[in-house]
Amino acid sequence: MSRAGRGAVFLDRDGTIIEDVGYLGDPERVRLLPGAAEAIGRLNRAELLTVVVTNQSGIARGLFDEKAYEATRVRLDRLLADQGARLDAQYHCPHHPELSGPCECRKPGPLLYRRAAEDLAIDLTASWWVGDRLRDVEPATALGGRGIVLGPAASAPFLAAPDLAAAVTGILAWR
């Protein structure tokens, strides 16, 4: 766990930044949620790293391949850039435990967060996790950060926010 770097905000993708349309292998179906680009832009201006970590079991299920996932990643980057926002990195888990066996990278596993910490010199204890499901924020407990669940599903020790914009407002106020 890196403590020498700066804090980051780890974001889930589907249902947090973009509409959750199920197994997303078509870049034309990538649609930003209202306020998501502006919220990420606020994090960028506050000099907080923004890192997406997403489970993409559609790859293990054979519903789409790595090339299709990459096309959706590029489309997300383009949509955000069109609104003056950027992600510093995106990591994904292509596995599903019933199909490809257990792995450390599938959320809430810690591997992708530790990889991001190493790649980007992130201090995990100064970082935030934001997502629409508990599994998106549970790594915060194990890695020393704080989590915000979007919607009413939050329970201690996690905070709740109605959407990404509200979560970002809270993160910036707590900084």
C-alpha positions, -999 to 999 in steps of 0.1 A, spaced: 0 0 0 15 33 -11 15 61 14 40 83 -4 16 95 -30 -16 116 -32 -52 106 -27 -74 93 -55 -111 88 -60 -118 53 -72 -150 53 -92 -172 24 -104 -182 28 -140 -217 14 -147 -244 31 -126 -219 56 -113 -205 75 -143 -225 60 -171 -260 44 -175 -260 8 -164 -273 -10 -195 -262 -45 -186 -233 -61 -204 -218 -32 -223 -198 -41 -254 -211 -15 -278 -195 19 -275 -226 36 -289 -245 26 -258 -222 45 -235 -242 74 -220 -230 96 -192 -252 100 -162 -264 136 -156 -238 156 -138 -211 129 -140 -187 148 -163 -190 180 -143 -184 161 -110 -153 144 -125 -141 178 -137 -144 191 -102 -122 163 -90 -97 171 -118 -95 207 -108 -90 197 -71 -60 177 -83 -75 144 -71 -67 114 -93 -97 98 -108 -95 61 -114 -122 37 -127 -123 2 -114 -150 -20 -130 -160 -56 -131 -166 -67 -167 -178 -103 -165 -194 -100 -199 -159 -108 -212 -158 -141 -192 -194 -148 -203 -184 -144 -240 -208 -116 -245 -181 -93 -258 -143 -93 -260 -114 -72 -248 -115 -52 -280 -151 -43 -275 -144 -33 -239 -115 -11 -251 -139 6 -275 -163 14 -246 -134 27 -225 -123 50 -254 -158 63 -259 -162 71 -222 -129 90 -223 -141 110 -254 -175 118 -238 -158 131 -207 -131 151 -226 -159 167 -246 -171 182 -213 -137 191 -200 -132 161 -177 -108 132 -176 -101 99 -160 -65 93 -149 -67 56 -154 -92 27 -160 -88 -8 -147 -112 -37 -153 -116 -73 -142 -127 -96 -171 -134 -126 -149 -164 -142 -133 -158 -167 -105 -182 -193 -118 -167 -193 -153 -130 -184 -149 -125 -192 -112 -118 -168 -83 -95 -139 -87 -81 -110 -67 -91 -84 -93 -129 -88 -92 -144 -62 -69 -144 -62 -39 -109 -78 -43 -80 -54 -37 -57 -62 -67 -67 -35 -91 -66 -9 -64 -31 -19 -53 -20 -19 -90 -34 16 -94 -16 27 -62 17 14 -76 12 27 -111 0 62 -100 17 66 -66 -16 68 -48 -19 69 -10 -48 45 -5 -54 58 30 -61 93 16 -84 79 -11 -122 76 -16 -143 48 -32 -176 57 -49 -201 33 -65 -237 23 -66 -231 -10 -49 -215 -21 -16 -189 -42 -35 -177 -10 -51 -168 7 -18 -160 -23 5 -123 -22 -5 -121 12 13 -123 -6 46 -95 -31 38 -72 -5 22 -77 24 47 -99 48 27 -134 60 28 -164 49 8 -196 65 -5 -225 44 -18 -248 61 -43 -284 57 -35 -300 45 -2 -279 13 1 -252 27 24 -246 14 59 -218 20 84 -190 26 79 -199 40 45 -215 73 36 -244 77 12 -250 102 -16 -278 104 -41 -254 107 -71 -218 113 -82 -222 151 -80 -233 149 -44 -205 124 -35 -179 148 -50 -193 177 -31 -189 156 1 -154 145 -8 -142 180 -15 -158 193 17 -140 166 38 -106 171 22 
